[in-house]
Amino acid sequence: MFAILANRTYRHLFAAQVIALTGTGLATVALGLLAWQIAGKDAGLVLGTALAIKMVAYVTLAPIASAFASLVPRRAMLVALDLIRAAVALALPFVTEVWHVYGLIFLLQAASAGFTPTFQATIPDVLPVEAHYTRALSLSRLAYDLESLLSPMLAAALLTVVSFPVLFGGTVIGFLASAALVLTVTLPSPKPAVPRGIWDRTTRGMRIYLATPRLRGLLALNLSVAAAGAMVIVNTVVIVKGQFGLGETEVALALAAFGAGSMVAALILPRLLDRLPDRPPMLAGAVIVTLGTALGPLAGSLATLMALWLLIGFGYSLTQTPTGRLLRRSAQPEDRPAIFAAQFALSHACWLITYPLAGRLGPGVGLEATFLVMAALAALGLGLALRLWPADDPAVLAHRHDDLPPDHPHLRAHGPDHRHELVIDDLHPRWPGRP
C-alpha cells in the first residue's frame, strides 16, 4: 500500500491531507466542547445545527465551485482555500455566542466545499493506474481516520495541560502546512474538450451522477452511513458527559474507537478489492452500520459504547473507502471534478438530513428512540441501494446511437451496434436500457 508514496506529487498531497485532517480532528473535539460550554446539555442541539449549516454550505456551494474550478489552476485554488480555512479557524477560539459558531462554521465549510472535491478529483490524474489509485483511497481513508482516532487521542493528551480553545491553534497550523505542501508540486488540470456555459458546468456533475445506476446506489449508501455517523458525531458528547457523567478525555476516547474501526477496514480493503468488485463490501458495510446503530440502546457504559463505535466505524469505512473508484470509472477525466463535487454535495445532503435529526431527536424523545430512528433510516438507504445498483454492473456495455448520423466519427470507429466502456458524456447522455 505504501509503495505509492514513491510518487513525489502524491506523497506531498498525502502529507498535506494528513496534516490538515489532524488539525481538523482537533477542531472537531474542540467544537463539541465549545458547544457544551455555551449550551450545556443542549450541546447536541447546538452541534447538530452547526453541522447542518456545514452541510448547507457543502450542498449548495460544491457544484458552483466545481463550475469555476476549470478556470483557475488547481494548485492556486487549493492553496487559496487552505489560507481562507486557516483564517477562519484562527477566529473560532474567540466566539462567545451560538450565532458566532454558526457564522464561522459556514465560512470555514464554504472554503472546504471548494477544496475537498478538487483535491479528490486530482488524485486519479496523479495516479492513473487503478491498482495504485485503490491503494491511494485506502491511504486517504486512513488519513481521514486520523481525525477520528489519532487527533482525539492527541486532543485528550493536550487537554491535560491546556484548555480546549488551544486545540483550534492546531487546526490553523494544519491548514497552513497543507498550503505549503501543495505549493511544492505541479498538479494536472485537465480542461473540458468543448467550451461549456456556467449553468452546464454547474449541473454537469449532478446530471452524470444521477444518470449512472451505480452512483444512484452510492447515493442511497450515503444515506446509510450518514444516519449512523450522525449518531456518533452529534451525540457522543451527550452520551459520555450527560448520560455517563464522564469527562472530556472519555469523549475523545469514544470518538477514537470509531476511528479505530474505520482504520481496520481501510487496511484490509486493498487486498479485498483486488478480489471483489466494489458492490459487495460496500453493501456489507451498510449492513454493519445499520445493525450497529440498532444496537445503540444497549450501550450502557463507556466500554460498550466504544465497542459499538468500533463496529460502526468498521462498516462506515467498508462503505465509504471504495467511493472514489466508482466515481473514477463513471466519468471522463475532464468531468471528474464535476462528478466528485456532485458526490460531495449529494452525500452531504444526506448528512444535512441526519445531523439535525440526530441532534433534535435526542432532547425530544430520548437517545434510545433516536438510535432506533437512525437505524431505520440506515436500513432505508441499504434497501434503496440494493434496488438501484444492479448486481451485474459491467463497465463494457452494448448499445446503439440512433441519434447520430452514419458518418459520425464515433460510429465510424465502433460501428452502429458496438460495445465499449461506457460513461455518461456528450455522446452517451442516457444509460443503455433506460428511457
SULRABEL-V33196 format. One record per residue. N is the residue number from 1. RES is the residue in one small letter. SS is DSSP state (~ for helix, > for strand, _ for the rest). PSI is psi in whole degrees, 0 to 359 (none if undefined). Layout:
BEGIN
N	RES	SS	PSI
N	RES	SS	PSI
END
This chain:
BEGIN
1	m	_	318
2	f	~	355
3	a	~	332
4	i	~	346
5	l	~	353
6	a	~	337
7	n	_	113
8	r	~	316
9	t	~	313
10	y	~	321
11	r	~	317
12	h	~	321
13	l	~	320
14	f	~	318
15	a	~	320
16	a	~	319
17	q	~	316
18	v	~	313
19	i	~	316
20	a	~	320
21	l	~	329
22	t	~	316
23	g	~	320
24	t	~	323
25	g	~	320
26	l	~	320
27	a	~	326
28	t	~	314
29	v	~	315
30	a	~	324
31	l	~	319
32	g	~	319
33	l	~	326
34	l	~	318
35	a	~	320
36	w	~	320
37	q	~	322
38	i	~	320
39	a	~	355
40	g	~	230
41	k	~	351
42	d	~	16
43	a	~	324
44	g	~	321
45	l	~	315
46	v	~	314
47	l	~	320
48	g	~	319
49	t	~	318
50	a	~	318
51	l	~	330
52	a	~	320
53	i	~	319
54	k	~	316
55	m	~	323
56	v	~	316
57	a	~	316
58	y	~	313
59	v	~	319
60	t	~	328
61	l	~	335
62	a	~	312
63	p	~	324
64	i	~	316
65	a	~	320
66	s	~	329
67	a	~	329
68	f	~	353
69	a	~	325
70	s	_	347
71	l	_	348
72	v	_	137
73	p	_	137
74	r	~	318
75	r	~	314
76	a	~	321
77	m	~	314
78	l	~	318
79	v	~	314
80	a	~	318
81	l	~	325
82	d	~	319
83	l	~	322
84	i	~	317
85	r	~	322
86	a	~	319
87	a	~	319
88	v	~	317
89	a	~	328
90	l	~	332
91	a	~	341
92	l	~	322
93	p	_	345
94	f	_	3
95	v	_	146
96	t	_	351
97	e	_	154
98	v	~	320
99	w	~	334
100	h	~	316
101	v	~	313
102	y	~	315
103	g	~	315
104	l	~	325
105	i	~	320
106	f	~	315
107	l	~	317
108	l	~	315
109	q	~	338
110	a	~	319
111	a	~	320
112	s	~	329
113	a	~	332
114	g	~	324
115	f	~	307
116	t	~	310
117	p	~	324
118	t	~	317
119	f	~	313
120	q	~	322
121	a	~	342
122	t	~	327
123	i	~	317
124	p	~	331
125	d	~	329
126	v	~	325
127	l	_	81
128	p	_	340
129	v	_	128
130	e	~	320
131	a	~	321
132	h	~	319
133	y	~	322
134	t	~	317
135	r	~	328
136	a	~	324
137	l	~	320
138	s	~	320
139	l	~	321
140	s	~	320
141	r	~	320
142	l	~	321
143	a	~	318
144	y	~	327
145	d	~	340
146	l	~	327
147	e	~	326
148	s	~	341
149	l	_	290
150	l	~	321
151	s	~	314
152	p	~	325
153	m	~	317
154	l	~	320
155	a	~	318
156	a	~	320
157	a	~	316
158	l	~	326
159	l	_	348
160	t	_	344
161	v	_	343
162	v	_	164
163	s	_	159
164	f	~	331
165	p	~	335
166	v	~	334
167	l	~	330
168	f	~	334
169	g	~	325
170	g	~	326
171	t	~	316
172	v	~	313
173	i	~	320
174	g	~	315
175	f	~	322
176	l	~	319
177	a	~	322
178	s	~	315
179	a	~	319
180	a	~	320
181	l	~	320
182	v	~	326
183	l	_	340
184	t	_	357
185	v	_	160
186	t	_	128
187	l	_	139
188	p	_	146
189	s	_	78
190	p	_	139
191	k	_	150
192	p	_	144
193	a	_	330
194	v	_	149
195	p	_	143
196	r	_	149
197	g	_	167
198	i	~	320
199	w	~	319
200	d	~	316
201	r	~	323
202	t	~	321
203	t	~	353
204	r	~	315
205	g	~	318
206	m	~	319
207	r	~	318
208	i	~	315
209	y	~	307
210	l	~	346
211	a	_	356
212	t	_	117
213	p	~	315
214	r	~	330
215	l	~	332
216	r	~	322
217	g	~	322
218	l	~	321
219	l	~	319
220	a	~	321
221	l	~	328
222	n	~	323
223	l	~	319
224	s	~	310
225	v	~	331
226	a	~	322
227	a	~	315
228	a	~	316
229	g	~	326
230	a	~	323
231	m	~	320
232	v	~	309
233	i	~	319
234	v	~	318
235	n	~	1
236	t	~	312
237	v	~	326
238	v	~	317
239	i	~	312
240	v	~	313
241	k	~	318
242	g	~	316
243	q	~	320
244	f	_	344
245	g	_	31
246	l	_	186
247	g	_	191
248	e	~	322
249	t	~	320
250	e	~	328
251	v	~	313
252	a	~	320
253	l	~	321
254	a	~	317
255	l	~	326
256	a	~	327
257	a	~	320
258	f	~	314
259	g	~	325
260	a	~	316
261	g	~	319
262	s	~	321
263	m	~	320
264	v	~	315
265	a	~	318
266	a	~	327
267	l	~	327
268	i	~	344
269	l	~	320
270	p	~	312
271	r	~	324
272	l	~	317
273	l	~	345
274	d	~	337
275	r	~	335
276	l	_	153
277	p	_	172
278	d	~	327
279	r	~	311
280	p	~	310
281	p	~	328
282	m	~	318
283	l	~	322
284	a	~	320
285	g	~	321
286	a	~	324
287	v	~	317
288	i	~	315
289	v	~	327
290	t	~	312
291	l	~	320
292	g	~	318
293	t	~	322
294	a	~	333
295	l	_	357
296	g	~	318
297	p	~	343
298	l	~	352
299	a	_	96
300	g	_	4
301	s	_	168
302	l	~	320
303	a	~	315
304	t	~	325
305	l	~	317
306	m	~	322
307	a	~	319
308	l	~	316
309	w	~	325
310	l	~	315
311	l	~	313
312	i	~	321
313	g	~	322
314	f	~	311
315	g	~	322
316	y	~	313
317	s	~	324
318	l	~	321
319	t	~	321
320	q	~	323
321	t	_	317
322	p	_	0
323	t	~	316
324	g	~	326
325	r	~	318
326	l	~	316
327	l	~	319
328	r	~	318
329	r	_	0
330	s	_	11
331	a	_	153
332	q	_	155
333	p	~	319
334	e	~	343
335	d	~	359
336	r	~	316
337	p	~	321
338	a	~	319
339	i	~	327
340	f	~	323
341	a	~	323
342	a	~	316
343	q	~	318
344	f	~	313
345	a	~	313
346	l	~	321
347	s	~	322
348	h	~	341
349	a	~	325
350	c	~	317
351	w	~	329
352	l	~	330
353	i	~	314
354	t	~	326
355	y	~	302
356	p	~	329
357	l	~	313
358	a	~	325
359	g	~	323
360	r	~	327
361	l	~	326
362	g	~	302
363	p	~	334
364	g	~	312
365	v	~	356
366	g	_	156
367	l	~	326
368	e	~	313
369	a	~	325
370	t	~	317
371	f	~	316
372	l	~	322
373	v	~	315
374	m	~	327
375	a	~	320
376	a	~	322
377	l	~	320
378	a	~	321
379	a	~	323
380	l	~	315
381	g	~	318
382	l	~	315
383	g	~	319
384	l	~	322
385	a	~	318
386	l	~	326
387	r	~	321
388	l	~	331
389	w	_	106
390	p	_	141
391	a	_	324
392	d	_	104
393	d	_	68
394	p	_	152
395	a	_	324
396	v	>	125
397	l	>	141
398	a	>	139
399	h	>	171
400	r	>	166
401	h	_	73
402	d	_	344
403	d	_	355
404	l	_	147
405	p	_	152
406	p	_	333
407	d	_	12
408	h	_	141
409	p	~	325
410	h	~	319
411	l	~	326
412	r	~	328
413	a	~	326
414	h	~	343
415	g	_	166
416	p	_	317
417	d	>	116
418	h	>	170
419	r	>	138
420	h	>	170
421	e	>	129
422	l	_	133
423	v	_	161
424	i	_	123
425	d	_	195
426	d	_	325
427	l	_	341
428	h	_	72
429	p	_	346
430	r	_	150
431	w	_	135
432	p	_	137
433	g	_	357
434	r	_	145
435	p	_	none
END
